[in-house]
Structure formats: structure tokens, C-alpha cells
Amino acid sequence: RFQALQAGLIAPAAPAEAMFSKHMHQGVSESEVTEGSELEVGRHGKARSLGLGGSIRHSCRLGLWAAVLMAVTALTGVAVASLPILLTANRASPISGILEEAITTNETREKEEAEKVDYSLDYNNSGWLNFPNLTAKGTGWPSLFCWCIMLTVGDSKNGWMEELLIKHQLLNGIGIFACNEWAVMTDISLTLNRWGAHGFPRIPGGEPGPMDMPTWAIGSTKATKGIETNPLNSVIFKTAWSAIRSSGHLDGHDWLVKVDPDAVWFPERLRTHLKAYMPGHGSGWENVYLQNCLRFQSMQGPIEVLSKRAAMTLEKDMKWCGGFWGTGEDQFIVHCLRQLGVAAHMESTLLNDKYCDGYIDCHDTWKVAFHPHKNAKNFIQCYNTSATAELKQKH
């Protein structure tokens, strides 16, 4: 079905049943990875404790909604939103309160389950991962320092998803692991060269040993939600930028690239773009950041590319940027860069984003990044499709 996968660039993803038991190793079930799969309102006691009066009122409300929906459908010929959706969207309905309680209960249970885990034992029982020699990929020019923030198992409902995506990229030496240098930032210190029953194991005591490949622990990565559920995560990324500055790792590179774990992307294509389009031909000394969305004339968060000079300006003077804390990270970064006098350069072939373009076309051989791909199967299909198309084009 996916002929591009037969090119042999990367081993194709196994079927869903096998992927979670073999390729992704132990202890992972589909229910843990699928978003929203943990929510079953009917299992919570208070979902059934409306009482007789509440039940009658609730039934009347259901009847009224059903009558309204039938009337609208009959008059317009168009089926409108389903009754359950309307009720859950209606803040006054009993169901919405039950849903909120169920979500809160599930988050509490996840925390309680995480606290029960013996993470030292989990670390000791974890197995070593086999992945390519990443130092061999650190020689390309312009030199790229690439980083991402990864949610973790036990801390976020999306922890399994993001850990599996990062693991997939690591095993194949793609994404940020094809950059000259990289950093994966997490709430706590994990080691990326091992895999256990709870994903990447936590490093005992948070102190990496000589055999560990540690993530950068930056503290809480939880973000509040804003309009249309956009995460208001600028404060988290401020912490990440502080970590980059204090590390001094940017000094030896030409460009800084921040990516989302669910973005399929090709660092070598980015190097080609930078050499072709930038006045300094990729030297990194232009004071510039790359916009990637023509529709919004903006730099969208799935991939953010800054020259070394722009990144050093941002990490040094970010504290002076005002008025945008508590917004989405990409919005804050753009506003801050403008305040600091960093120029924007539109690079419309940098990103194919569903939320900007309205579609995703992984057959494109010139786009650098494709977003979003929130599970390993879709991720590898997109990567292989684009890489195979590029290989055919060259021949």
C-alpha cells in the first residue's frame, strides 16, 4: 500500500499489533499511546448519581435537544452536531461536570500510578537500544544545534506518544539526531540509550552515569490551555532557552533549530536551503529568523530556525521582552525577536503544516518539515515517502 516504504531507506513500521510489542519493546499497549483512550466516564461513580429529580430534568433536557435537532434537520436537510457533543459543549449540562471530574480523576490516577513505580528497578531492568553512530552525522555544514521538548511517561497523557516518536528517530538516526549536536529536554532526567517498561528510564537520583545518554532536565513541562486548546507554554520555553544559554552549546554552531517531536524533518535539506537562500550562504551571522507560514506570515512552532546571531541575541535579552508571557511559545518568540530588532525572512518551502496549509503532502522533495505525525507508523510512512521521492528525483 505504501510503495515508497519498499525503497529500504528505513525498515518499515510493523503492523499495529507488532509495533507495540516488538519494535517498541516491552510494556507498551495501544491504549497507552492513543490520545483520549483513558477517558471512560461511565466508570466513575458520580456519573450515575444524578438522583431521581436530576434524572428527570436530564431526560427532559435530552428530549428538548432531540426535538430541536430533529426540527432543524427537517427544515434544513442538514444534520447538525450530535446530541452528546452539544451537551458536552454546554457548560450548564450535568454531563460537562461529569466529564471534568472524570478528566481530573484520570490525571490523579496517572500521578498515583507513577508514584507507585520503582524507577530504580525500572532503570536496572531496562534494555540497551541499538542505534547508529550519531557522531558520524555531526559533520555537515552549516552546523546545526537542534533541540526539542519531550513530554514523558507518567507526567503527561501524551508522554507515551512523544517518547515513542523520539525513540523511533533515535533508532534510525533521523530528525534532530541527524544534526551536528542535539538536546532533548524533559521535566526529569531520562537516559535515551535504554528502554524499559515505562519508556526511557529515569536516571536514579537524576545524576547521569558514564554509560547514560541523558536528557536535559528543565523541570515541569506542563502548560495551561488557551483559546482553541492552544498550549500557553512560553514560560516553559523560557526555561529551555535559559538552559541552552548556560550550557554554551550554541557557540560551536551556525544555526539553532527547535522542532516538535511529531514533526518529520530533514536536516540536510535545511542545510541546502540555508546555503541557497541566505545572504551569508548559511554562515549564521545574519541577524535573522525564518518565517515558515505564508498564510499567517509567521514562524510556526513545529520547526523554528534562527541564525546563531539571532539565537544568541534571544537567549541573552529574552528577559527584556514584555507583554507576551503566558502565550503560545511560537507567538512569544516572534514578538520577542521583533522587539529585539531581529529581522524575519520568509522561507515558504521550509514547512508543510496541516494547520497552516490545510493539508500534508509527504511526496514533496523540497519541503524541510512535515507536521503533524503523532504516531510512529504515520511518522515513518511520511519520512519514507518523502525520502524515496527525493531519491527517485535524483536518479
N, C-alpha and C positions, 0 to 999 in steps of 0.2 A: 504493500500500500504506500509505503514511503520509499520510492526507489532511490532517493538521494542517500538513504542510510546505507545502501549497499556498496557505496564507494569505499568503505573501510577506513574512513578517517578516524572514527571512534567506534568502539563496539556499541551496537545499537542497544537501546534500553530494553530490558527484559519485559515480558508481559507483566501486567499489574500484580498478579499473584506472586510471581517470582521475584519481582523487583524489590519488594519489601523484605523478602526472606533470604535472598541470596546476594544480589548486587549491593543492597544497602545493609546487609549483615543482620545482626541479631536485634530482637526486641522491638521491631517497628511494625505496627499494623496500619492498614489503610485508614482506619478510623482515627488514628492519632494524627495523621497528616492532613486529612480532609478538613477544610475550613468549616466550622459550624457543626461538625458531626457530633460534638459532645452535648448539644442542646436538645434535651427532650423534656419539654415542660411537664408532660403528664406524669413523670416520675416524682415530682415534688409534691409533698403532701398538701400544701395550701392551694394547689391547682384545683383540688376537689372540695375545698372548704368554703364555698361561696354562701352556703346556707340556703334555706328554702326561699326566703324573700329575695336574696341575691340571685338565685337560680331563675326565679320567675322574671325578675327585672331583666336579667341577662337574656332569657329566652325571648322576651318582648323586643329587646333591642335587636337581637338577631333577626326576628321576624320583620321588623321595620326596615332593617338594612336590606334584607332579601327582597321585600316588596319594592323598595326604591330601585334596587339594581335591576329587577325584572322590568319595571316600568321604563327605566332609561334604555335598557336593551331593546325593548319592544318598540319604543319611539324612534330610536336612532339606528337600530340594526347593528350596533357596535357593542361587543361585550366589554364592559368596564372592569376595573380592578376587582380581584376576587374578594369575597367577604372576609376571609382571615386577614388579608393584607390591610384592608380598610380598618379592621378592628385593632390590629396591632399598631397601626399608624395613629389611631385615635387615643390620645393620652388619657381621656376620661374613661375609657372602657376598662372593665376588670381585667381583661386579658393582658393589657400592657403592663399592669403592675405585676402580674404573674411572671411575664417574660423577664422583667427587670430583676425580680427576685431570683429566677432561675439562673440568669447570667451571673449574678453576684454569687450565688451558691456554687456554681461551677468553678468560678475563679478561686473561691475559697478552698474548694476541694482540691484543685490543682496545686495550690500552695501547700495544703496539708500533706498531699501525696509526695510533693517534692521534699518536704521536711523529713519524711519517713525514710528517704533513700540514704543508704550508707555510701556516700560518694567516694570515700577512700577505697572501699571494697569495689565499687564500680570502676574506679580508675585501675586498680590492680587486676581486675578481671577483663579489662578491655583488650582488644587485639590491635596489632600494628597495621597500619594502612600502607599499601604499596602504591607509590605514585612516582611520576617521572622526576628526573633530576632538575629541580627548578632553577638551580644556579646557571644552568646552560641557557635558560631563557632570559637571563638578565644582561644581555649584551647589546640589545637593539638600540638604535638611535632614531629620534630623540629619546632620552632616558625618561621613563615614566615611573612615578611613585603613585601607586594605586591603593585605594582603601575602601572598605565598606563597614557598615554596622550590621551585625548579625544578631537577630533575636535568638534566644536559647531555650532549650527544652526545660520545662519546669518553671520558666519565668514568663512565657508568653504562649498563647494558643497557636501562634504561628511559628513557634520555636522549631518544631519538627520540620516544617516546610523549609525554613531558611537553612537549617543545619544540613538537610539532605541536599539542597541546591549547592551549598558551599562544598560539601563533600564531593559531589559529582564533578565540580570544576577542578577541585584539587586532584582527584584521581586521574583526570585527563590532562592536567597542566594547562587549562584554558582560563579565560576570564582574567581576573586580577593576578592569577598565578602565572600568567604569561608576561607580566610586567617586569621591569628591572628590579623593583622592590615593592613589597606589598605589606598591608596590615589589615587584619580582621579584628574589629573592635566589638567587644561583648560586655555584658554587665559584670560578669565574673571571669576569672582566668580559666580558660579551657586549653587543652592541648589538641592540635589539629592532626597530629600524626597517629592518633589512636581512635578507635570507635568501640563503644560499649552499648549496653542495654538501654542507656539513656542518651544516646548520641555521642558527641565529642565529650569525653570525660572531664570533669572538673579537676583541676590540679590541687592536690591536697595542700591545705594551708595557703593556697594562692601563690606559692613560691615555686617557679618553674625549675626543674632539674635539668641536667645537661642533655638528657635524651628527649626533652619536651620541645614541641613546636608551639609556643604559647600564643594565645590571642592577647590583644591589648585590653586589659580590664579598665573600663571607664566609669563603672557604677551603673545606676539604673538607666535602662533604655526604654522605659515605659513612657508613652506620650498620651496626652489627653486628646480628645476628638473635637474637631470643629465642624463648621458647616459642611454638609455632604460627607461627613466622616473623614475629612482630611486630617491627618495627624498634625497636631501643633507641637512639632518636635525640634524647634530651633534651639532650645536650651540644651538638649541632648547633644546636638551637633556642635554647639559652642564648646562643650566639654571635649568632644573629639578633636576639634581644632587646637585646643589647648594642649592635648596630648601630642599632636603632631609637632607643634612648636617646641615643646620641651624635649622631644626626642631628638631633634636636629636631623631627622632622616631626610627631610626635603633638600638639604644642602647639596647633595650629590646628584640631583636630578634636574631635568629641564621643564617638565610639566607635572602637574598634580591632577589625578583623576579620581573622583569619588563616584562609585557606582552602587546600585541597589543589587542585592543578591539575586533577584529574579530578572535581571537584565542579561540577555545573551549579547556578548560583545567581543570584538576582535581588536586587541591592542595593536597588531601590526597594521591593520587598516588605519587606525588612528594616527600612527606614525606617518603613514603615507599622506594622509590629509594634512597633517601639520606641516610637512615639508613642502606640500604643493600650494597651500593656501596662505600660510603665514608670511608676513614681510620678512621676518628673520629666518624663514625656512626651517622652523622648528627649534630655534636656539633657546626659546623660553624666556628671552629677556624683553619681549614686548610686554607692556603692562596691559594685559587683555584676558578676558574670559570669553568662552564660546557660547553663544545662544544656539539652541537646537530645535526650536519650535517656531515655525513661521506663523502659524495660526495665532499664537499668543504673544509673538515677539519676545520670547523668554528663554531662560535656561531651565529646562525641566529636570527634576531630581534624579531620574534613572541613570543619567550619566552627566557629570559636571566636570568640565575641563577648564583648568586655569593654568596660565603660564606661571613659571616659577616666580617671576617678579610679582605677579598679581597675588599668588598664594602667600608669599611672604608678607606682602602688604596687609592681606586679610588677617593672617594669624597674629600679626603684631598689633594691628589697630582695630580689630573687631570690637574691642571693649568700648570704643567711642561711638559705635553705631547705635542710634537710638530710635525708639518708636516702633520697633518691629519684633521685639521679643514676644514669644508666645504665639508666633505664626508658624506656617509651614516652613521647613528648613530651606527649600529652594527659593521661596519668596524672600525670606530674610537675607540669604546670601546675595541675591541680586540687588536688593535695596542697599545693603551694606557696601557692596562693591561700587555702586553708583556714588554713594556718599564719600567714598574714599578716592574717587576720581579714576577708577579703573574702567577702561573702555570695553565695550561689547563688540564682538564680531559674530555676525550671523553665519552659522555653518549648518545649512538646512539638510545636508546629507549626513549629518552626524547621528541622528536618532530617528528610528521608526517607532513611534509610541502610539499605542491604541487611543490614549486619552488626548493626544494632540492631533494625530492624523485620522483617527476614526477607524483604522484598520492596521493589520500587521502583515507584511509581505516578506517572509524569510527567504524568498528567492532573490532578493536584492543582493547584488555583489559589491556594492559600494557603500551602503549604509554601515556605520560602525557598530550600532547597537539596536537591539530589538526588545521591546518591553510591552507588557509583562509576560513572563512564562513561569508560573508558580508551582510547577511540579517537574520532577526530573525527566519524565517521559516527553513532555512538551518541550522542555528546555533542549534536550539532545536532538529532537526532531528539527527544531528551528536551527540549531547550530550546524547540523549535518547538511540540511537543505541549503543554507547559505554558503557553507564552505565547499560543497560539491558543485554548486552553480559557479562559484568563482574558479574552481579548478578546471571545469569544462570550458569556461571562457578563455582561460589562459592557453588552452590547447586548441 
